[in-house]
Amino acid sequence: MRFHEQVMGVYFDDLDAFQVLHNARYLLLFERTIGSFWMKLGWGALLAPADNPDQYHVVRANHITYDRPVRGVGEVRVRIWVERMGATSLTFAMRLLPMDHDEPYATATRTIVRVDPTTFAPVPWTDDLRQKLKPITGG
């Protein structure tokens, strides 16, 4: 399976009263990793619509399962890949992993939908994006 992976820090202010990574921070780590992936594709800032029509998308759903706690500060790995790409939607699969092995702290999916920037109606992804996503399409 092909994927994009980013090492992320877990800091004191990410922890709850039990010194465990707060549940809301998992989604933040996933969000930042997806952002680092988009930056690798050259999407570091809002581009002219003609240069990147696929940049207009909204989150339809996040689903997360907390498999075991991240305890204390340190580093984790966040791995993402495209689980499914439909006509107008795209689902990322995500794993939050320790640095030394692949038993996940959490597993998740995020589904996004490409939309028209004016009407926000769903529109199909471009063939250009489909080609760019092939390297991280699992399966």
C-alpha beads as a LAMMPS data file, in Angstrom:
LAMMPS data file: protein, C-alpha beads

139 atoms
138 bonds

1 atom types
1 bond types

-500.0 500.0 xlo xhi
-500.0 500.0 ylo yhi
-500.0 500.0 zlo zhi

Masses

1 110.0

Atoms # bond

1 1 1 0.000 0.000 0.000
2 1 1 1.284 3.448 -0.872
3 1 1 0.858 6.360 1.517
4 1 1 1.973 9.781 2.698
5 1 1 3.445 9.903 6.192
6 1 1 4.390 12.811 8.459
7 1 1 6.105 12.845 11.856
8 1 1 4.179 15.071 14.260
9 1 1 4.981 16.285 17.762
10 1 1 2.748 15.699 20.778
11 1 1 3.186 18.551 23.241
12 1 1 2.168 19.181 26.850
13 1 1 -0.783 21.357 25.806
14 1 1 -2.093 18.472 23.629
15 1 1 -2.617 16.296 26.714
16 1 1 -5.648 15.927 28.945
17 1 1 -5.665 15.773 32.772
18 1 1 -4.525 12.122 32.609
19 1 1 -1.456 13.014 30.480
20 1 1 -3.054 11.307 27.465
21 1 1 -3.432 12.911 24.033
22 1 1 -6.806 14.683 24.117
23 1 1 -9.350 13.092 21.778
24 1 1 -9.797 16.282 19.714
25 1 1 -6.047 16.473 18.996
26 1 1 -6.095 13.251 16.968
27 1 1 -8.209 14.946 14.293
28 1 1 -5.889 17.951 14.393
29 1 1 -2.885 15.693 13.702
30 1 1 -4.771 14.049 10.834
31 1 1 -5.756 17.483 9.477
32 1 1 -2.161 18.728 9.561
33 1 1 -0.909 15.623 7.788
34 1 1 -3.477 16.003 5.022
35 1 1 -2.346 19.643 4.791
36 1 1 1.287 18.570 4.415
37 1 1 0.218 16.207 1.642
38 1 1 -1.645 18.987 -0.207
39 1 1 1.458 21.192 0.137
40 1 1 3.520 18.437 -1.499
41 1 1 1.133 18.695 -4.432
42 1 1 1.744 22.459 -4.585
43 1 1 -1.435 23.529 -2.780
44 1 1 0.286 25.623 -0.101
45 1 1 -2.045 28.571 -0.658
46 1 1 -5.348 29.297 -2.360
47 1 1 -4.607 29.235 -6.081
48 1 1 -6.421 30.781 -9.022
49 1 1 -9.371 28.525 -9.917
50 1 1 -7.966 27.913 -13.401
51 1 1 -4.692 26.688 -11.847
52 1 1 -6.355 24.268 -9.423
53 1 1 -10.109 23.731 -9.624
54 1 1 -9.854 20.738 -7.233
55 1 1 -8.880 22.937 -4.282
56 1 1 -12.547 23.676 -3.604
57 1 1 -13.739 20.868 -1.387
58 1 1 -15.545 20.462 1.910
59 1 1 -15.392 17.793 4.614
60 1 1 -18.403 15.504 4.520
61 1 1 -17.445 13.166 7.369
62 1 1 -14.750 12.234 9.873
63 1 1 -14.813 8.823 11.535
64 1 1 -12.262 7.900 14.186
65 1 1 -11.623 4.890 16.388
66 1 1 -9.338 5.331 19.374
67 1 1 -7.447 2.038 19.608
68 1 1 -5.113 2.839 22.516
69 1 1 -3.924 6.020 24.220
70 1 1 -0.956 8.169 23.284
71 1 1 0.671 8.804 26.661
72 1 1 2.803 11.866 27.345
73 1 1 4.796 14.101 25.041
74 1 1 6.901 12.885 22.147
75 1 1 6.534 12.141 18.458
76 1 1 4.076 10.071 16.465
77 1 1 3.712 9.180 12.807
78 1 1 0.567 9.990 10.885
79 1 1 -0.026 7.930 7.756
80 1 1 -2.682 8.730 5.152
81 1 1 -3.703 7.271 1.830
82 1 1 -6.651 7.456 -0.543
83 1 1 -9.020 4.653 0.364
84 1 1 -11.656 5.514 -2.218
85 1 1 -12.119 8.082 -4.953
86 1 1 -15.590 8.538 -6.358
87 1 1 -16.874 10.946 -8.971
88 1 1 -17.175 13.884 -6.525
89 1 1 -15.934 12.444 -3.212
90 1 1 -12.604 11.223 -1.915
91 1 1 -12.004 9.224 1.266
92 1 1 -8.667 9.302 3.056
93 1 1 -7.785 6.430 5.385
94 1 1 -5.588 7.529 8.278
95 1 1 -3.519 5.930 11.030
96 1 1 -1.844 7.504 14.047
97 1 1 1.200 5.360 14.798
98 1 1 4.094 5.201 17.262
99 1 1 7.572 5.885 15.940
100 1 1 8.840 2.312 16.305
101 1 1 6.090 0.020 14.996
102 1 1 2.802 -0.038 13.093
103 1 1 0.253 -0.896 15.827
104 1 1 -2.079 2.128 15.615
105 1 1 -3.102 4.476 18.366
106 1 1 -6.084 5.456 16.232
107 1 1 -7.617 4.672 12.857
108 1 1 -9.797 7.081 10.938
109 1 1 -11.323 8.117 7.648
110 1 1 -12.151 11.512 6.237
111 1 1 -14.419 12.000 3.257
112 1 1 -14.238 15.233 1.287
113 1 1 -16.410 16.392 -1.602
114 1 1 -15.286 18.641 -4.434
115 1 1 -17.682 21.564 -4.861
116 1 1 -18.305 24.404 -7.239
117 1 1 -16.857 27.518 -5.517
118 1 1 -19.966 29.580 -6.277
119 1 1 -22.868 27.181 -5.720
120 1 1 -21.183 24.638 -3.423
121 1 1 -22.874 21.902 -5.465
122 1 1 -20.789 18.715 -5.854
123 1 1 -18.745 18.538 -9.057
124 1 1 -16.419 15.810 -10.393
125 1 1 -12.710 15.689 -9.567
126 1 1 -10.411 16.466 -12.485
127 1 1 -8.412 13.793 -14.275
128 1 1 -5.287 15.753 -13.278
129 1 1 -5.968 15.224 -9.570
130 1 1 -6.789 11.542 -10.119
131 1 1 -3.344 11.113 -11.678
132 1 1 -1.608 13.003 -8.864
133 1 1 -3.314 10.839 -6.221
134 1 1 -2.312 7.512 -7.748
135 1 1 0.916 7.279 -5.678
136 1 1 -1.049 7.254 -2.393
137 1 1 -4.017 5.215 -3.520
138 1 1 -4.117 2.033 -1.480
139 1 1 -5.294 -1.205 -2.755

Bonds

1 1 1 2
2 1 2 3
3 1 3 4
4 1 4 5
5 1 5 6
6 1 6 7
7 1 7 8
8 1 8 9
9 1 9 10
10 1 10 11
11 1 11 12
12 1 12 13
13 1 13 14
14 1 14 15
15 1 15 16
16 1 16 17
17 1 17 18
18 1 18 19
19 1 19 20
20 1 20 21
21 1 21 22
22 1 22 23
23 1 23 24
24 1 24 25
25 1 25 26
26 1 26 27
27 1 27 28
28 1 28 29
29 1 29 30
30 1 30 31
31 1 31 32
32 1 32 33
33 1 33 34
34 1 34 35
35 1 35 36
36 1 36 37
37 1 37 38
38 1 38 39
39 1 39 40
40 1 40 41
41 1 41 42
42 1 42 43
43 1 43 44
44 1 44 45
45 1 45 46
46 1 46 47
47 1 47 48
48 1 48 49
49 1 49 50
50 1 50 51
51 1 51 52
52 1 52 53
53 1 53 54
54 1 54 55
55 1 55 56
56 1 56 57
57 1 57 58
58 1 58 59
59 1 59 60
60 1 60 61
61 1 61 62
62 1 62 63
63 1 63 64
64 1 64 65
65 1 65 66
66 1 66 67
67 1 67 68
68 1 68 69
69 1 69 70
70 1 70 71
71 1 71 72
72 1 72 73
73 1 73 74
74 1 74 75
75 1 75 76
76 1 76 77
77 1 77 78
78 1 78 79
79 1 79 80
80 1 80 81
81 1 81 82
82 1 82 83
83 1 83 84
84 1 84 85
85 1 85 86
86 1 86 87
87 1 87 88
88 1 88 89
89 1 89 90
90 1 90 91
91 1 91 92
92 1 92 93
93 1 93 94
94 1 94 95
95 1 95 96
96 1 96 97
97 1 97 98
98 1 98 99
99 1 99 100
100 1 100 101
101 1 101 102
102 1 102 103
103 1 103 104
104 1 104 105
105 1 105 106
106 1 106 107
107 1 107 108
108 1 108 109
109 1 109 110
110 1 110 111
111 1 111 112
112 1 112 113
113 1 113 114
114 1 114 115
115 1 115 116
116 1 116 117
117 1 117 118
118 1 118 119
119 1 119 120
120 1 120 121
121 1 121 122
122 1 122 123
123 1 123 124
124 1 124 125
125 1 125 126
126 1 126 127
127 1 127 128
128 1 128 129
129 1 129 130
130 1 130 131
131 1 131 132
132 1 132 133
133 1 133 134
134 1 134 135
135 1 135 136
136 1 136 137
137 1 137 138
138 1 138 139
